[in-house]
Amino acid sequence: HKPTYKNANFPTDGEGRTYHLGTKEGEVAPRILSVGSVSRALLLSKLLDPPTSGRPLFQRTSSRGFLTITGRYEGEPVSIVSTHMGQPNMDFVVRENRAIVRGQMAIVRLGTCGAVQRPAKLGDLLIAAHGSIAIRRDPDYWTLMDGRESLFRASNGASRNGTANGTASTNGSGGAATSGGFTGRKPYMTSLPVPANSQLAALLAAEAAQVVGPDRVVEGLNASADSFYSSQGRTGSDFDDRNECLLADLVAAHPDLVSLEMETFQLLDLARCTKGSIKAIGMCVALAERYSNAFLEYHKLEELEISGGTAALRALVHVSLDGPSEAEAETLK
Ligand code: R1P
């Protein structure tokens, strides 16, 4: 069965299902736990109140692979949505759920991330209580660099290579490039911070501290990058990424930076743009220490996901939301 979509501005099918997530009004709760993978969504759905024959769990996978599970936690309707990775996927999740849920919403992301600096360490729960900044690779840096180099070659020939400017463009050290270098332009741009919802952040921090202990919870600033590799400062020889100094520059500019991943900024930015109709926060399990290169043993991750998921669900059901919650509860019965 192939659905037909109407309205290119915001496509929905004949049943009112959104284009990518494939859910419609009544199937998603105003309190949403957004997770990076389908396996995490399924794992955390085990924390929901046991389904009864009169009230089974709602579960739907869209044609694009987004899984939505709706049930209750401590009696309150909640949805767990597998969001996949990166900014565009978080954009689908926030916008398409906003379109089908009535009243104020709360969204908590539970992800994994790199711990950027101490005190954040392997296995900790890192909460973006100070908000998030975006890190984006600026392709114009390379375009302008190439343009300048070919202009250079055309007018001066190879003999000019090795002048101060030419050296900066080709030395590949990343140092000069990261700080401006050849084109006067930086290869990576960082945005100003967008805030998290302070009420949700405080609730989540308190719940997380209860679940794993206060020494395993770190509140600070998050950075969300547009690549797992270049704009997170991972280096290699296949690409001219100019990112060798990126992590050091970030830490120097943001002493409270704790976590580096790929979705929290988009969530907080969109929540901000709803002017209060979405309360949002992000929390991540530190899967890697970027300052020591340690990586969590994968078998330990599930237990940490359950801890983080428990704290996130508790915060979600305790945060106050305005809006037609009775009508919403009615449609979710
Ligand atoms: C990269 O491996 C993915 O893991 C992190 C990053 O943000 C990115 O999505 O989060 P999740 O575990 O939530 O996917």
Residues whose N, C-alpha, C, O or C-beta is under 5 A from the ligand:
A	BS01	R1P	V35 G36 H84 M85 G86 L110 G111 T112 F228 E261 M262 E263
